[in-house]
């Protein structure tokens, strides 16, 4: 089995670079974000050793120095242990509190919406709420999709999406329980995404949210309101996602001056 694992890693390391980099953020930070998601996946599969730095360098199409910067940031957060000759080992116990990385890239928005599995609670056409009539200008109705996402067997988030009816007409409902809405819009419709706005607040869970997330009423939650617009500014999707604060956190990163 070890030989098979080594062969698999060797094959992976020869693949083309898998990351599309944003020019507005340091490459090491973007590699760290990608590695964080990879670490979570590997930990669930009890594969606790990352590939060598040279293999990661080739995989992401960056220098070994950049990889080392990314690994150092993950080590500083307690997610991995780096030892000479032994390599980089995943600290599985450190993954109990799962952080969401907000780095301003489309891939990160998709990552934060991913889960082990998603339960579709309801899907129906409703009238545009009065408070959102200006946002959904010209629309009388929207498609409301309500889902609950599970991580590690427990509810991690409760999401309500309101979709522009033009978008709803293109939606493959078979994908709603499989992929994040942002990913569906980006990859499986003719919609062009111009910008995504996100607002995060801390709130106490009301009885309905508490029941869905299996927490006590008035437990702490993190609420993300996301608005996805096309290049002309038309609102395609408005999402309100409530996360359990004991399972999720947000990390924001800002690039420094480039001199």
N, C-alpha and C positions, 0 to 999 in steps of 0.2 A: 504493500500500500504506500509506503514511504517513497518507493521508486516512482510509482504512478503520480504521486503528489509532486515530486520534483519535476517529472516530465511535463505535468500540467503547467507548473509555474514557468518552466523553460519556454513552453509554447506561448504563454501569456506575455512573457517579456519580449517576444519577437514581434508582437502585434504592433500595428500603427498606433501613434499617440491617440489617446481617447478623449483628451480634454480640449475644448475650445476656450481659449483664454480671453478674458476681458482686459482691455488696455488700461482700465481705470484702477485696477487692483494689482498688488504684487503677485507674481506667479507663485511664490512659496505659500501664500495664503490660500490661493485657489487650489493648489495641490493638497494642502492640509484639509480643506473642505472635502475634496474627493476622497482622500484617505480616511476621513472620519466615517463617511458612509460605508466605505469598504470594510473598515474595522468592525462596524456594527454587524454587517452581513457575516463576516468571518467568525465573529464571536458566537453568533447564533448557530453556526455550523461546527463550533468547537475547533476551529482552525485558528490557533493562537500565535502563529509566527508569520510576520510580514515577509514578503520577498526581499532579497538583498537590495541595497541602495542602487546598485548599477541596473538591476532589473526594473526598479521603479522609475529610474531616470529615463530608460528607454520607453517604458510604458506610457509615461506622461509627456515625453518629448522635451524634457528639461535637463539641466545640468545636475550632476550629483550634488553640487553645492546647494542648489534650490531644494532638492529632496531632503538634504540634511536640515535645512532651515524649517521645512514643513514638519519633519519628524521631531525636531527640537520643540516646536510649539505644541505638538501633541503630547510630548513627554512632560512639558511644563504643566499641562492640564491634567496630568495623571492618567492618560489613556494608554500609554505604552511605557515600556522599560527598554532602554537601549544599553546593550552590553557588548564590549569588544569580543569578537570571535563567536559570540552567541547570536548576535543580531538584534532585531527589534521584536519584542514580545508584547502581545496585547494583554492589558490588565482587564480581564473580563468583569471583575467586580466593580470597576470604575464606570461601567456602562449602565448602571442602574438608573442614573439621572441622565436622560437623553437630551442633549442640547440641539436646538435648531440653528443652523447657520444662515444668517441673512447677509449675503455678500453682493447683492445687486445684480445677480446674473439669473437668466432664465432657468438654468439647471438647478440653482439653489432653491428657487421657488418650487420647482417640481419636487425636489428632494424633501422639502419640509412637509409636503402633502402626502408622502408615501407612507405605507403602513404594511403590516403583515397581511392583513385582510380588511376589506371594507364591507360594511353592511348597509344596503340601501333601505332606508326607512320609509321614504315616500317620494313620489314624483308627481307633480300636478301643475296645471296652468292656473295662475292666480292673477287678480288685478294688481297693477303696480301700487305698492303701498303709497299713501299720500306723501309721506316724507321723502320718497324717492322719485317722485314724478319729474322733478327737474333733472335728476341724474339719468333717468331713462326717457329722455325727451322724445315725444312723438309715439311712445309705446303705451298701449292700453293694458297689455298683459305681459307677464314674464313667466318663464318656466322655473318653478321652485323644486330644487332637489335637496333632500335631507339625507345625510349619511352619518354613520358612526364608524370611526376607524379604530382598529385594534392593534396594539403592539404588545408582544409577549403574552398574549392571551387576555389582556385587560383593555378596556376602552381607553384610548388615549386622547381622542378628540371627537367633537360633535360639530358637524359642518352643515351650514345651510347656504346653498348657492342660488342666486337669482340670475337667470340667463336671458339675454335679449332673444326675442322670438326668432329673429333671423338666424342666430346661432343655434337655437333649439331645433330648428328644422334640419340642421346638418348633423345633429348629435346621434351617435350610435349608442343606444341605451345598453347594449351588451358590454360596453367598455366602462360604464359608470362605476361598476363595482370592482373594476380591475385597475384603472389608471386615474391619476389626479386629473381634475377638470382642466387645469392649466395645460397639462400635457396633451389632453385630448384636443383642446382648442388649437394648440401649437402644431400638432402633428397629424391630426385626423380630421380637420375641417379646412375649408378654404379661407378661414379668417386669418388676417394679419394682426399680430400683436404689436402695438406701438409702444405702450408703456404699462407698467404695473405699479400701482400705489398701494402701500401697506401701512396700516396704523395699528399699533399694539397698545392695549390697556390691561390693567389688572382689575378683575372684578370678583365678587363673591358669587358662588353658584346658587341660582335659585332652585327651588324643588325639582323642576322639570330637568334642568341641566344636571343636577346632582344625581337624579335617577339614571339618566343616560350614561353618565361617566362613572357611576357606581362609587360616588363619594358622598360624604355628609353634606347636607345643606349648609350654605355659607362657607364652604371650603374655598380656598384660593384657586382661581383660574386665570389663565392668560388668554385674552381675546384678540384675535387678529382679524381686522376687516381689510379685505383686499379688493381692489378695483382694477379690472383689466380693460384697457382701452385699445381700440384699433388706431392706426397712424393718424386718422382724421379726428380722433378724440371721442369717437362713439363708444359708449360703455357696452362692453360685451358681456361681462360677468361681474357680479358683486358677491363676494363670499364673506360669511361671518363664521369663523372657526374658533371654537372654545377648546382650549387645551387644559389638561390637568396640570396644575403648577407643580405637583410633586413628581411629575414625570418628564416635564419639558422646561426648557429655558431658551432664551434667545441670545445669540452672540452677534453683535454688530461690529463690523470692521471698516475702518476708513484709511485709505492710503495717504501717506504723508507727502510732503513736497518732493518733487522729482528735480533734483539739482544736478 
